[in-house]
C-alpha cells in the first residue's frame, strides 16, 4: 500500500494547541467497526458505553522532560535536543534539530554548565555523551515537556501536569501515550463502580510511535524499537479475559502494540522486552477487541494501525466526519472509541 493512501485534509485550526479547559471534558466519536455506525458523545460518557465484563488495558509510562536546549560551544547557536533513549553511563540517543549540522565531535553547553559531545551519527539520530551522568531529577530541572511539533508554542506550566496521564508511573517516554490523557480519577471510579476491570502495561513512547513514514510504500517503513514491560498481574488479567471471551479494550495505540507484540498462542509474555511491530492493513488482531484512541496525523503509523483495526475506508470516512463536526485533533484533541 502507498503511504498517500492514508492522507486526509485537516484544517490547521482543528489541531489542538492546548489541552481542554478541564481533563475528561473532550468530545468522543464512537465508531462501530462492524456496522459503520457513528455516534457523537463525550468522553465522560465512556463508563456507560464500555460493555459489561470488559478488561481495559492502560499504558502507565510517564513522560520525561526530554526536550533540552543548549548552545554550541563553537558557534554559540542555540540547539534543541530530544532525548529518545538512555543507552548507559552518560550516553543517550537523541534527535537534534538541523541534524545535518550536528557532526561527530561537536560540543554543546546546557544552562547549568553541563556539556555534551556528539559521539556518533545514526541516520537522523545522534549518540550524545554528557560530561556526567544525567537522571530524571536533572531533566526535571533543566528539561522541557516534549510537546509534539504540531503544537506551535513553547511548553507551559500546565503541560507538566496535563501532558501526563493521571496514572503515569514509570518514567521513560519521549511523548505522552495521549489516549490516556482523557481519563480522570472520577472516570476511573465510575468504571470501577460498573465492575469494569483494568490493568496496566508499560511501553515507553519513542521513535517507533512518533517517527514519520518517509517511504512511498508503507511496507518499506522500518519501525524503531521501543521497550515495554508486562507484569504477572497484567498478563494474567489479559489471559483470563481471553479465556472467558470478555472484550479486551486497549487504551491507546501503545497498549495495542504492547499486547499484540507479546501475545504467543494463548498467553502473554511476562517481563521486559522491546518491540518494533508495525501494524497496518491487513493485520489480524490477536488480543485487542476494542480501542480507545485519539485522532492521528495523516500518513502516520498510528493512522495505519487504526485503519488495520477498523478498515481504511471506514476510518477515513470517520475522520472526514470528525472534520465536518469540528472535532479537535491530535495529542490534546478529542477521542475515538472503536467498538
FENBEL-V517850 format. One record per pair of residues at least 24 apart in sequence whose C-alpha atoms are under 10 Angstrom apart, sorted by the first residue. I is the first residue (numbers start at 1). J is the second residue. If there is no record, write none. Layout:
i=[I | I]
j=[J | J]
This chain:
i=[1 | 1 | 1 | 1 | 1 | 1 | 1 | 2 | 2 | 2 | 2 | 2 | 2 | 2 | 3 | 3 | 3 | 3 | 3 | 3 | 3 | 3 | 3 | 3 | 3 | 3 | 3 | 3 | 4 | 4 | 4 | 4 | 4 | 4 | 5 | 5 | 5 | 5 | 5 | 5 | 5 | 5 | 5 | 6 | 6 | 6 | 6 | 6 | 6 | 6 | 6 | 6 | 6 | 6 | 6 | 6 | 7 | 7 | 7 | 7 | 7 | 7 | 8 | 8 | 8 | 8 | 8 | 8 | 8 | 8 | 9 | 9 | 9 | 9 | 10 | 10 | 10 | 10 | 10 | 10 | 10 | 10 | 11 | 11 | 11 | 12 | 12 | 13 | 13 | 13 | 14 | 14 | 14 | 14 | 14 | 14 | 14 | 14 | 15 | 15 | 15 | 15 | 15 | 15 | 15 | 15 | 15 | 15 | 15 | 15 | 16 | 16 | 16 | 16 | 16 | 16 | 16 | 16 | 16 | 16 | 16 | 17 | 17 | 17 | 17 | 17 | 17 | 17 | 17 | 17 | 17 | 17 | 18 | 18 | 18 | 18 | 18 | 18 | 18 | 18 | 18 | 18 | 18 | 19 | 19 | 19 | 19 | 19 | 19 | 19 | 19 | 19 | 19 | 19 | 20 | 20 | 20 | 20 | 20 | 20 | 22 | 22 | 22 | 23 | 23 | 23 | 23 | 23 | 23 | 23 | 23 | 24 | 24 | 24 | 24 | 24 | 24 | 24 | 24 | 24 | 25 | 25 | 25 | 25 | 26 | 26 | 26 | 26 | 26 | 26 | 26 | 27 | 27 | 27 | 27 | 27 | 27 | 27 | 28 | 28 | 28 | 28 | 28 | 28 | 28 | 28 | 28 | 28 | 29 | 29 | 29 | 29 | 29 | 29 | 29 | 29 | 29 | 29 | 29 | 29 | 29 | 29 | 30 | 30 | 30 | 30 | 30 | 30 | 30 | 31 | 31 | 31 | 31 | 31 | 31 | 31 | 31 | 31 | 32 | 32 | 32 | 32 | 32 | 32 | 33 | 33 | 33 | 33 | 33 | 33 | 33 | 33 | 33 | 34 | 34 | 34 | 34 | 34 | 35 | 35 | 36 | 36 | 36 | 36 | 36 | 36 | 36 | 37 | 37 | 38 | 38 | 38 | 38 | 39 | 39 | 40 | 40 | 40 | 41 | 41 | 41 | 42 | 42 | 42 | 43 | 43 | 43 | 43 | 43 | 43 | 43 | 44 | 44 | 44 | 44 | 44 | 44 | 45 | 46 | 46 | 46 | 46 | 46 | 46 | 46 | 47 | 47 | 47 | 47 | 47 | 47 | 47 | 47 | 47 | 48 | 48 | 48 | 49 | 49 | 49 | 50 | 50 | 50 | 50 | 50 | 50 | 50 | 50 | 51 | 51 | 51 | 51 | 51 | 51 | 52 | 52 | 52 | 52 | 52 | 52 | 53 | 53 | 53 | 53 | 53 | 53 | 53 | 53 | 53 | 53 | 54 | 54 | 54 | 54 | 54 | 54 | 54 | 54 | 54 | 54 | 54 | 54 | 55 | 55 | 55 | 55 | 55 | 55 | 55 | 55 | 55 | 55 | 55 | 55 | 55 | 55 | 55 | 55 | 55 | 56 | 56 | 56 | 56 | 56 | 56 | 56 | 56 | 56 | 56 | 56 | 56 | 56 | 56 | 56 | 56 | 56 | 56 | 57 | 57 | 57 | 57 | 57 | 57 | 57 | 57 | 57 | 57 | 57 | 57 | 57 | 57 | 57 | 57 | 57 | 57 | 57 | 58 | 58 | 58 | 58 | 58 | 58 | 58 | 58 | 58 | 58 | 58 | 58 | 58 | 58 | 58 | 58 | 58 | 58 | 58 | 58 | 58 | 59 | 59 | 59 | 59 | 59 | 59 | 59 | 59 | 59 | 59 | 59 | 59 | 59 | 59 | 59 | 59 | 59 | 59 | 59 | 59 | 59 | 59 | 59 | 59 | 59 | 59 | 59 | 60 | 60 | 60 | 60 | 60 | 60 | 60 | 60 | 60 | 60 | 60 | 60 | 60 | 60 | 60 | 60 | 60 | 60 | 60 | 61 | 61 | 61 | 61 | 61 | 61 | 61 | 61 | 61 | 61 | 61 | 61 | 61 | 61 | 61 | 61 | 61 | 61 | 61 | 61 | 61 | 62 | 62 | 62 | 62 | 62 | 62 | 62 | 62 | 62 | 62 | 62 | 62 | 62 | 62 | 62 | 62 | 62 | 62 | 62 | 63 | 63 | 63 | 63 | 63 | 63 | 63 | 63 | 63 | 63 | 63 | 63 | 63 | 63 | 63 | 63 | 63 | 63 | 64 | 64 | 64 | 64 | 64 | 64 | 64 | 64 | 64 | 64 | 64 | 64 | 64 | 64 | 64 | 64 | 64 | 64 | 64 | 65 | 65 | 65 | 65 | 65 | 65 | 65 | 65 | 65 | 65 | 65 | 65 | 65 | 65 | 65 | 65 | 65 | 65 | 66 | 66 | 66 | 66 | 66 | 66 | 66 | 66 | 66 | 66 | 66 | 66 | 66 | 66 | 67 | 67 | 67 | 67 | 67 | 67 | 67 | 67 | 67 | 67 | 67 | 67 | 68 | 68 | 68 | 68 | 68 | 68 | 68 | 68 | 68 | 69 | 69 | 69 | 69 | 69 | 69 | 69 | 70 | 70 | 70 | 70 | 70 | 70 | 70 | 70 | 70 | 70 | 71 | 71 | 71 | 71 | 71 | 71 | 72 | 72 | 72 | 72 | 72 | 72 | 72 | 72 | 72 | 73 | 73 | 73 | 73 | 73 | 73 | 73 | 73 | 74 | 74 | 74 | 75 | 75 | 76 | 76 | 77 | 78 | 78 | 78 | 79 | 79 | 79 | 81 | 81 | 81 | 81 | 82 | 82 | 82 | 82 | 82 | 82 | 83 | 83 | 83 | 83 | 83 | 83 | 83 | 83 | 83 | 84 | 84 | 84 | 84 | 84 | 84 | 84 | 84 | 84 | 84 | 85 | 85 | 85 | 85 | 85 | 85 | 85 | 85 | 85 | 85 | 86 | 86 | 86 | 86 | 86 | 87 | 87 | 87 | 88 | 88 | 89 | 89 | 89 | 89 | 89 | 90 | 90 | 90 | 90 | 90 | 90 | 90 | 90 | 90 | 91 | 91 | 91 | 91 | 91 | 91 | 91 | 91 | 91 | 91 | 91 | 91 | 92 | 92 | 92 | 92 | 92 | 92 | 92 | 92 | 92 | 93 | 93 | 93 | 93 | 93 | 93 | 93 | 93 | 93 | 94 | 94 | 94 | 94 | 94 | 94 | 94 | 94 | 94 | 95 | 95 | 95 | 95 | 95 | 95 | 95 | 95 | 96 | 96 | 96 | 96 | 97 | 97 | 98 | 99 | 99 | 99 | 99 | 100 | 100 | 102 | 104 | 110 | 110 | 111 | 111 | 112 | 112 | 112 | 125 | 136 | 136 | 145 | 145 | 145 | 146 | 146 | 146 | 146 | 147 | 147 | 147 | 147 | 147 | 148 | 148 | 148 | 148 | 148 | 148 | 150 | 150 | 150 | 151 | 151 | 151 | 162 | 163 | 163 | 167 | 168 | 168 | 169 | 169 | 170 | 170 | 170 | 171 | 171 | 172 | 172 | 172 | 172 | 172 | 172 | 173 | 173 | 173 | 173 | 173 | 173 | 173 | 173 | 174 | 174 | 174 | 174 | 174 | 174 | 175 | 175 | 175 | 175 | 175 | 175 | 175 | 176 | 176 | 176 | 176 | 176 | 177 | 177 | 177 | 177 | 177 | 177 | 177 | 177 | 177 | 177 | 177 | 177 | 178 | 178 | 178 | 178 | 178 | 178 | 178 | 178 | 178 | 178 | 178 | 178 | 179 | 179 | 179 | 179 | 179 | 179 | 179 | 179 | 179 | 179 | 179 | 179 | 179 | 179 | 179 | 179 | 179 | 179 | 180 | 180 | 180 | 180 | 180 | 180 | 181 | 181 | 181 | 181 | 181 | 181 | 182 | 182 | 182 | 182 | 182 | 182 | 183 | 197 | 197 | 197 | 198 | 198 | 198 | 198 | 198 | 198 | 199 | 199 | 199 | 199 | 199 | 199 | 199 | 200 | 200 | 200 | 200 | 200 | 200 | 200 | 200 | 200 | 201 | 201 | 201 | 201 | 201 | 201 | 201 | 201 | 201 | 201 | 201 | 202 | 202 | 202 | 202 | 202 | 202 | 202 | 202 | 202 | 203 | 203 | 203 | 203 | 203 | 203 | 203 | 203 | 203 | 203 | 203 | 203 | 204 | 204 | 204 | 204 | 205 | 207 | 208 | 208 | 208 | 208 | 208 | 208 | 208 | 209 | 209 | 209 | 209 | 209 | 209 | 209 | 209 | 210 | 210 | 210 | 210 | 211 | 211 | 212 | 212 | 212 | 212 | 212 | 212 | 213 | 213 | 213 | 214 | 214 | 218 | 218 | 218 | 218 | 218 | 218 | 218 | 219 | 219 | 221 | 221 | 222 | 222 | 222 | 223 | 223 | 223 | 223 | 223 | 224 | 224 | 224 | 224 | 224 | 225 | 225 | 225 | 225 | 225 | 226 | 226 | 226 | 226 | 226 | 226 | 226 | 226 | 227 | 227 | 227 | 227 | 227 | 227 | 228 | 228 | 228 | 228 | 228 | 228 | 228 | 228 | 228 | 228 | 228 | 228 | 229 | 229 | 229 | 229 | 229 | 229 | 229 | 229 | 230 | 230 | 230 | 230 | 230 | 230 | 230 | 230 | 230 | 231 | 231 | 231 | 231 | 231 | 232 | 232 | 232 | 232 | 233 | 234 | 234 | 235 | 235 | 235 | 235 | 235 | 235 | 235 | 235 | 236 | 236 | 236 | 236 | 237 | 238 | 238 | 238 | 238 | 238 | 239 | 239 | 239 | 239 | 239 | 240 | 241 | 242 | 242 | 242 | 242 | 242 | 242 | 243 | 246 | 247 | 247 | 247 | 247 | 247 | 248 | 248 | 248 | 248 | 248 | 249 | 249 | 249 | 249 | 249 | 249 | 249 | 249 | 249 | 250 | 250 | 250 | 250 | 250 | 250 | 250 | 250 | 251 | 251 | 251 | 251 | 251 | 251 | 252 | 252 | 252 | 252 | 252 | 252 | 253 | 253 | 253 | 253 | 253 | 253 | 253 | 253 | 253 | 253 | 254 | 254 | 255 | 255 | 256 | 256 | 256 | 256 | 256 | 256 | 256 | 256 | 256 | 257 | 257 | 259 | 259 | 259 | 259 | 260 | 260 | 260 | 260 | 260 | 261 | 261 | 262 | 263 | 278 | 278 | 278 | 279 | 279 | 279 | 279 | 279 | 279 | 279 | 280 | 280 | 280 | 280 | 280 | 280 | 280 | 280 | 281 | 281 | 281 | 281 | 281 | 281 | 281 | 281 | 282 | 282 | 282 | 282 | 282 | 283 | 283 | 283 | 284 | 284 | 285 | 289 | 289 | 290 | 290 | 290 | 291 | 291 | 291 | 291 | 292 | 292 | 292 | 292 | 292 | 293 | 293 | 293 | 293 | 293 | 293 | 294 | 294 | 294 | 294 | 294 | 294 | 294 | 294 | 294 | 294 | 295 | 295 | 295 | 295 | 295 | 295 | 295 | 295 | 295 | 295 | 295 | 295 | 296 | 296 | 296 | 296 | 296 | 297 | 297 | 297 | 306 | 309 | 309 | 310 | 310]
j=[216 | 217 | 218 | 219 | 220 | 280 | 281 | 215 | 216 | 217 | 218 | 219 | 220 | 299 | 213 | 214 | 215 | 216 | 217 | 218 | 219 | 220 | 221 | 298 | 299 | 300 | 301 | 304 | 215 | 216 | 217 | 218 | 298 | 299 | 216 | 217 | 218 | 298 | 299 | 304 | 312 | 313 | 316 | 218 | 297 | 298 | 299 | 300 | 301 | 303 | 304 | 307 | 312 | 313 | 315 | 316 | 297 | 298 | 299 | 300 | 303 | 316 | 297 | 298 | 299 | 316 | 317 | 319 | 320 | 323 | 298 | 319 | 320 | 323 | 297 | 298 | 319 | 320 | 322 | 323 | 324 | 329 | 323 | 326 | 329 | 150 | 329 | 326 | 328 | 329 | 322 | 323 | 326 | 327 | 328 | 329 | 330 | 333 | 150 | 151 | 152 | 295 | 297 | 327 | 328 | 329 | 330 | 331 | 332 | 333 | 150 | 151 | 152 | 327 | 328 | 329 | 330 | 331 | 332 | 333 | 334 | 147 | 150 | 151 | 152 | 153 | 328 | 329 | 330 | 331 | 332 | 333 | 151 | 152 | 153 | 155 | 156 | 158 | 159 | 162 | 331 | 332 | 333 | 158 | 159 | 162 | 163 | 181 | 182 | 328 | 331 | 332 | 333 | 334 | 162 | 182 | 328 | 332 | 333 | 334 | 162 | 182 | 184 | 162 | 165 | 166 | 181 | 182 | 183 | 184 | 332 | 180 | 181 | 182 | 183 | 184 | 185 | 186 | 187 | 334 | 182 | 183 | 184 | 334 | 182 | 327 | 328 | 332 | 333 | 334 | 335 | 182 | 327 | 328 | 333 | 334 | 335 | 336 | 292 | 293 | 294 | 322 | 327 | 333 | 334 | 335 | 336 | 337 | 292 | 293 | 294 | 295 | 318 | 319 | 321 | 322 | 327 | 334 | 335 | 336 | 337 | 338 | 292 | 318 | 335 | 336 | 337 | 338 | 339 | 291 | 310 | 314 | 315 | 318 | 336 | 337 | 338 | 339 | 290 | 310 | 314 | 337 | 338 | 339 | 290 | 309 | 310 | 311 | 314 | 315 | 337 | 338 | 339 | 310 | 311 | 314 | 338 | 339 | 314 | 339 | 310 | 311 | 314 | 315 | 317 | 318 | 339 | 314 | 318 | 318 | 321 | 337 | 338 | 336 | 337 | 322 | 325 | 336 | 335 | 336 | 337 | 334 | 335 | 336 | 182 | 183 | 187 | 334 | 335 | 336 | 337 | 182 | 183 | 184 | 186 | 187 | 190 | 187 | 183 | 187 | 188 | 190 | 191 | 292 | 337 | 187 | 188 | 189 | 190 | 191 | 192 | 193 | 194 | 196 | 190 | 191 | 194 | 191 | 337 | 339 | 191 | 194 | 196 | 247 | 249 | 290 | 337 | 339 | 194 | 196 | 246 | 247 | 249 | 339 | 194 | 195 | 196 | 197 | 246 | 247 | 194 | 195 | 196 | 197 | 241 | 244 | 245 | 246 | 247 | 248 | 195 | 196 | 197 | 198 | 241 | 245 | 246 | 247 | 248 | 249 | 289 | 290 | 195 | 196 | 197 | 198 | 199 | 237 | 238 | 240 | 241 | 242 | 246 | 247 | 248 | 249 | 250 | 289 | 290 | 191 | 196 | 197 | 198 | 199 | 200 | 237 | 238 | 247 | 248 | 249 | 250 | 251 | 255 | 288 | 290 | 291 | 292 | 197 | 198 | 199 | 200 | 201 | 234 | 237 | 238 | 248 | 249 | 250 | 251 | 252 | 255 | 256 | 259 | 288 | 291 | 292 | 165 | 167 | 168 | 177 | 179 | 180 | 198 | 199 | 200 | 201 | 202 | 203 | 249 | 250 | 251 | 252 | 253 | 254 | 255 | 256 | 292 | 165 | 167 | 168 | 169 | 170 | 176 | 177 | 178 | 179 | 180 | 199 | 200 | 201 | 202 | 203 | 204 | 205 | 228 | 229 | 250 | 251 | 252 | 253 | 254 | 255 | 256 | 258 | 164 | 165 | 166 | 167 | 168 | 169 | 170 | 171 | 173 | 176 | 177 | 180 | 199 | 200 | 201 | 202 | 203 | 204 | 255 | 164 | 165 | 167 | 168 | 169 | 170 | 171 | 172 | 173 | 174 | 175 | 176 | 177 | 200 | 201 | 202 | 203 | 204 | 205 | 228 | 254 | 163 | 164 | 165 | 166 | 167 | 168 | 169 | 170 | 171 | 172 | 173 | 174 | 175 | 176 | 177 | 202 | 203 | 204 | 205 | 145 | 146 | 160 | 163 | 164 | 165 | 168 | 169 | 170 | 171 | 172 | 173 | 174 | 175 | 176 | 177 | 204 | 205 | 135 | 136 | 137 | 139 | 140 | 143 | 144 | 145 | 146 | 160 | 164 | 170 | 171 | 172 | 173 | 174 | 175 | 176 | 204 | 136 | 137 | 138 | 139 | 140 | 141 | 142 | 143 | 144 | 145 | 146 | 147 | 160 | 171 | 172 | 173 | 174 | 175 | 94 | 136 | 139 | 140 | 142 | 143 | 144 | 145 | 146 | 147 | 172 | 173 | 174 | 175 | 94 | 95 | 96 | 139 | 142 | 143 | 144 | 145 | 146 | 147 | 155 | 174 | 96 | 110 | 111 | 139 | 142 | 143 | 144 | 145 | 146 | 108 | 109 | 110 | 111 | 142 | 143 | 144 | 107 | 108 | 109 | 110 | 111 | 112 | 113 | 114 | 115 | 116 | 107 | 108 | 109 | 110 | 111 | 115 | 102 | 106 | 107 | 108 | 109 | 110 | 115 | 116 | 117 | 106 | 107 | 108 | 109 | 110 | 115 | 116 | 117 | 106 | 107 | 108 | 107 | 108 | 108 | 109 | 108 | 108 | 109 | 110 | 108 | 109 | 110 | 126 | 128 | 143 | 146 | 125 | 143 | 144 | 145 | 146 | 174 | 125 | 126 | 127 | 128 | 143 | 146 | 173 | 174 | 206 | 125 | 172 | 173 | 174 | 175 | 204 | 205 | 206 | 207 | 226 | 127 | 172 | 173 | 174 | 204 | 205 | 206 | 207 | 226 | 227 | 127 | 128 | 134 | 135 | 172 | 127 | 128 | 129 | 129 | 133 | 129 | 130 | 132 | 133 | 134 | 116 | 128 | 129 | 130 | 131 | 132 | 133 | 134 | 135 | 116 | 117 | 118 | 119 | 127 | 128 | 129 | 130 | 131 | 132 | 133 | 134 | 118 | 119 | 126 | 127 | 128 | 129 | 130 | 133 | 134 | 118 | 120 | 121 | 122 | 125 | 126 | 127 | 128 | 129 | 118 | 121 | 122 | 124 | 125 | 126 | 127 | 128 | 207 | 122 | 123 | 124 | 125 | 126 | 127 | 128 | 207 | 124 | 125 | 126 | 128 | 124 | 125 | 124 | 123 | 124 | 125 | 126 | 124 | 125 | 126 | 128 | 142 | 143 | 142 | 143 | 138 | 141 | 142 | 207 | 171 | 172 | 174 | 175 | 176 | 173 | 174 | 175 | 176 | 174 | 175 | 176 | 331 | 332 | 174 | 175 | 176 | 210 | 330 | 331 | 297 | 330 | 331 | 330 | 331 | 332 | 332 | 331 | 332 | 200 | 200 | 202 | 200 | 202 | 202 | 203 | 204 | 202 | 204 | 202 | 203 | 204 | 205 | 206 | 227 | 202 | 203 | 204 | 205 | 206 | 207 | 226 | 227 | 204 | 205 | 206 | 207 | 209 | 210 | 204 | 205 | 206 | 207 | 209 | 210 | 331 | 204 | 205 | 206 | 254 | 331 | 203 | 204 | 205 | 209 | 251 | 252 | 253 | 254 | 255 | 293 | 294 | 331 | 251 | 252 | 253 | 254 | 293 | 294 | 295 | 330 | 331 | 332 | 333 | 335 | 250 | 251 | 252 | 253 | 254 | 255 | 291 | 292 | 293 | 294 | 295 | 330 | 331 | 332 | 333 | 334 | 335 | 336 | 251 | 252 | 292 | 293 | 294 | 335 | 252 | 294 | 331 | 332 | 333 | 335 | 293 | 294 | 332 | 333 | 334 | 335 | 251 | 237 | 241 | 248 | 234 | 237 | 238 | 248 | 249 | 250 | 231 | 233 | 234 | 235 | 236 | 237 | 238 | 229 | 230 | 231 | 233 | 234 | 235 | 237 | 251 | 255 | 228 | 229 | 230 | 231 | 233 | 234 | 235 | 254 | 255 | 258 | 259 | 227 | 228 | 229 | 230 | 231 | 254 | 255 | 258 | 272 | 227 | 228 | 229 | 230 | 254 | 255 | 257 | 258 | 272 | 273 | 274 | 275 | 228 | 229 | 254 | 274 | 254 | 276 | 254 | 275 | 276 | 277 | 278 | 301 | 302 | 253 | 254 | 257 | 276 | 278 | 300 | 301 | 302 | 297 | 300 | 301 | 302 | 300 | 301 | 297 | 298 | 299 | 300 | 301 | 302 | 299 | 300 | 301 | 299 | 300 | 278 | 280 | 281 | 299 | 300 | 301 | 304 | 278 | 280 | 278 | 301 | 276 | 277 | 278 | 275 | 276 | 277 | 278 | 301 | 274 | 275 | 276 | 277 | 278 | 273 | 274 | 275 | 276 | 277 | 254 | 257 | 258 | 273 | 274 | 275 | 276 | 277 | 258 | 272 | 273 | 274 | 275 | 276 | 254 | 255 | 257 | 258 | 259 | 261 | 262 | 271 | 272 | 273 | 274 | 275 | 258 | 262 | 269 | 270 | 271 | 272 | 273 | 274 | 258 | 259 | 262 | 268 | 269 | 270 | 271 | 272 | 273 | 268 | 269 | 270 | 271 | 272 | 268 | 269 | 270 | 271 | 270 | 268 | 270 | 259 | 262 | 263 | 267 | 268 | 269 | 270 | 271 | 267 | 268 | 269 | 270 | 268 | 263 | 267 | 268 | 287 | 288 | 263 | 266 | 267 | 268 | 287 | 267 | 287 | 266 | 267 | 286 | 287 | 288 | 289 | 267 | 289 | 287 | 288 | 289 | 290 | 339 | 287 | 288 | 289 | 290 | 291 | 287 | 288 | 289 | 290 | 291 | 292 | 337 | 338 | 339 | 287 | 288 | 289 | 290 | 291 | 292 | 293 | 337 | 290 | 291 | 292 | 293 | 294 | 337 | 291 | 292 | 293 | 294 | 302 | 336 | 279 | 291 | 292 | 293 | 294 | 301 | 302 | 303 | 305 | 306 | 293 | 302 | 288 | 291 | 285 | 287 | 288 | 289 | 290 | 291 | 292 | 305 | 306 | 288 | 305 | 285 | 286 | 287 | 288 | 284 | 285 | 286 | 287 | 288 | 286 | 287 | 287 | 287 | 302 | 304 | 305 | 303 | 304 | 305 | 306 | 307 | 308 | 309 | 304 | 305 | 306 | 307 | 308 | 309 | 311 | 312 | 305 | 306 | 307 | 308 | 309 | 310 | 311 | 312 | 307 | 308 | 309 | 311 | 312 | 307 | 308 | 309 | 308 | 309 | 309 | 338 | 339 | 337 | 338 | 339 | 336 | 337 | 338 | 339 | 335 | 336 | 337 | 338 | 339 | 330 | 334 | 335 | 336 | 337 | 338 | 328 | 329 | 330 | 331 | 332 | 333 | 334 | 335 | 336 | 337 | 319 | 322 | 327 | 328 | 329 | 330 | 331 | 332 | 333 | 334 | 335 | 336 | 329 | 330 | 331 | 333 | 335 | 329 | 330 | 331 | 338 | 338 | 339 | 338 | 339]
